[in-house]
Structure formats: C-alpha cells, structure tokens
Amino acid sequence: MNWNSALNEFCSGAMKVLDLHAVSPGFCIRRHVSYRKYTYRLAVCRNWELWESLKESPSTVCYSERNYAWRLPPGFSPEKASDVCDVFKGRHVMGSFFKHTNREKRKEPSSRSTIRNILHCQLSKGEAYSVNNDIYDYYNVTIISKSFVREQIRRMMSCLVFHSYDRLPMETIRWLLRNPISSNFYDIRIPIAPPNGLFSLKLSILLRCSLIHFLTIRISGIVLRKNVSRPRAEDSWCCIL
C-alpha cells in the first residue's frame, strides 16, 4: 500500500509517511517509555504601552502566537521562574498537581500513585513561532520525566509564572509538594495555565526486536507514530521530534 498517496487523497500536503519501525510483541506506547520531553512556550510582552495598544488593535503577531504560547504582560522575572524550576527537580508526590475529580476517585478501587521523578526542568530563551517581531520576549520551559499525572505540567507552569510575577510565594509551592491533595489548586484558587503553549518534543521508547510495525507520519513538522499491525484499545499517537 502506498501510504503517502492515500494520505494525500485524504489531506493533500498535510502528512507524510517517513518510515516504519519494528517493536516487540506486547509493546505498549504508554508503558514502554524511557522518558517524555515537553516544552511550554511563554510570550512576554516587552512593555506596558505595547500591551495596552494590542488590546485596542491586535497585530498579526498576536494571532500567530494565539494557539502556540501563553501570552503574558510585562514583569515576568526569568530569575524567579528558574528558582521554581529548581524546586520541581527531583522526586515528588505530585498529588496537588493532578486533575483528579471526586467522581473519578469514587470509581477507582484503590488510589493511584502520584510519585513522579522530574529529571529536568529548565527555563531558556525561546523564539517566535512563525513571525519574527519586537513585541514579545520568548521563553521555553523544558520538562523531562518518565511520566506525568494529568494536567501536571500546566499546573507546574501556573506556579512558575505566578511566582515570577510575585503573585505566588515560593513557600506555597513547597506546601503544594508537601501536601499532595488534588483539590489544593482549587482551594487556594490558583488558575491553571492554558494548554496553548504545551508541546510534546520527544518520546523515548524502549524498543525490542520484533515484527510489529509503527507508522510514522509528519504533520506540520511534528512526527506522529501509531501501531498499524495490531491495533489495541490502549494504542495512541505520540509525538517524536
């Protein structure tokens, strides 16, 4: 079967099959993972005059970043954000950073573990997504771990950003780590960071020898893979750069 011809008929120019990879029988894309790497993009406006003028007449730059970054007002402190990154590194019980509703808890026969080991958490300079401009300063927060709980990265980003604006004390962040209760974010009214700036950069998989093939597709610069030999309920797409 010519995968590229079939994909072009479905959505011309949007996807391209790059290659096929063999993995072992019983391979699960969720469980057989060495680590996951995510980056969250921040776009910080350079001054208040610009910030106010963009409210009156948004530019094409605003629209180009609308779905790809968390746009923030002036005042962001990279130094304070880096301090939060240092606090998150290492092994923690991430219960406070877990979106886990009471309804979901009632359905579970036993509570699930929320212990996660953050291998890497770092702030670095970023760049524009598509349009170079003098409106925003860009920052990337890169986080690496074997696994994450639901909404963990977005809640971590909330803490990082609000602390950088002096709106959330460092002691509160440490308290959230010491008291892993999923309702804590709502109880102390910390807004959750938007999903716009979150990107999956790399999924490192533990490959073993076998003949189950994976389909690799590129969509707008992001590589997606899916098992095409033995589809199962737990199979899912993953992003690899």
Secondary structure, DSSP 4 states (H G I P E B T S, - for coil): --HHHHHHHHSTTTEEEEEEEEE-TT--TTTSEEEEEEEEEEEEES-HHHHHHHHHS--HHHHHHTTTSEEE-S---HHHHHHHHHHHSEEEE-GGG----HHHHHH-SSPPP-EEEEEEEEEEE---SSS--SSEEEEEEEEEES---TTHHHHHHHHHHHHHTTSS-HHHHHHHHHS--TTHHHHTTPPPPPSTTEEEEEEEE---S--EEEEEEEETTEEEEEE-SS--TT---EEE-
